[in-house]
Amino acid sequence: MGYVIATANMKGGVGKTTLSVNLATCLAKEHGKRVLVLDLDTQISATLSLMSPVDFARRRKQRKTFRYLIDQIINPEPQPKHTVSEVIEPQVCKLEGLDLLPGDIDLYDEFVISEMLHRQAVNLAEKDFETIWNRFERVLLAKIIEPVRQEYDFIILDCAPGYNLLTRSALATSNFYILPAKPEPLSVVGIQLLERRIAQLKDSHEQEAKIDIQMLGIVFTMSNANLLTGRYYKQVMQRVHQDFDQEKICQTQIPVDVNVAKAVDSFVPAVLNAPQSAGSKAFSQLTQELMKKLRMHAAIS
C-alpha cells in the first residue's frame, strides 16, 4: 500500500495546487511511480492543471467527477452508474502513471450532510452528534479511495484553503501532509492555524480511532531572490525555525517563475511544459528531498 499525502494550508494563495500537481508529475515522470491526484477544492485548480475545461465539462456532464462519489456516500444508489475507477481519468497529460480524480465546482451540500447524519444519530440513539459527525469525516474519503488505494504508490490530496469537511477528512485519511507557505510573515499564521487544527482533529477522534498523520515538510513557495536577504523573509524563517525542528522544513524552495504560472494556460504542469525552467528544476529537487524524508520515516517505523 502506498502513501496518501495531503497538501494543505489554512491560507490561500500559497501555491498549494501548483505544488501538488508538479510533485505528482515528478513522481510519475522521474521516479516511475503510480500517482493519483485527487482535487478537493471547488476552484478545481488541480483538475484544470491536468485537463482542459472542455474535457472537464464533458466528464461533469457524464457525472464522472468527485461530486458523484460523494453523492454515493450520502445517498447511495442500489446500482451505482460509476465506480471510483471509472471516474478516474488515467494517464493525464499523456503521462503514464499519472492519474486524476477530477474535482467539481459543486462538491457537496453541508446542510444535506448534516440532515443525513442527524437521521443516523436518531436511528442509533446516539445523543452525541459530534461523535456521528467525527465518524463520518473520518471515513468519507477513506471509503471513496479504498477500492483503488493499493493500486497507487502515491495519492496526492489537494485540499482547499481553510478547514472544511473535505480538508478534515483528507487529514484524517492521510499518512502525511505537506504544508506549502509563502515566505511572508502572514504565512506563519496559516502554518500555526493548521497545526492547531490538526492537533484538535486528533483529539476529537481519539476516543474511537487514532489519527496518525505526520508532517512531511514545510515547503516555501514563490520565493524571490530579493526576499531571501530581506527583513521580512528573515523574520518568517526565524519564527518557523523556532516552532519546528530543522528536519520539518524543506531545504528546497520553489522560486517565482513565470514558466510555472504560464503552464496553467496549457493545462499541463510546468515540469512537463517547461522542464528546464528554474521552477521545474526546483520541483524535481523537492521531490527527491521528500522521497528521502519518506525513506527515513519508513526506516524509523
Buried (B, 14 or more C-beta within 10 A) or exposed (E): EBBBBBBBBBBEEBBBBBBBBBBBBBBBBBBEBBBBBBBBBBBBBBBBBBBEEEBBEEBBEEBBBBBBBBBBBBEEEEEEEBEBEEBBBEEBBEBEBBBBBBBBEEBBEEEEBBEBBEEBBEEEEBEEBEBBBBBBBBBBBBBBBEEBBEBBBBBBBBBBBBBBBBBBBBBBBBBBBBBBBBBBEEBBEBBBBBBEBBEEBBEBBEEEEEBEBEBBBBBBBBBEEEBBEEEEBEBBBEBBEEBBEEEBBBEBBBBBBEBBEEBBEBBBBBBBBBBEBBBBBBBBBBBBBBBEBBEEBEEEE
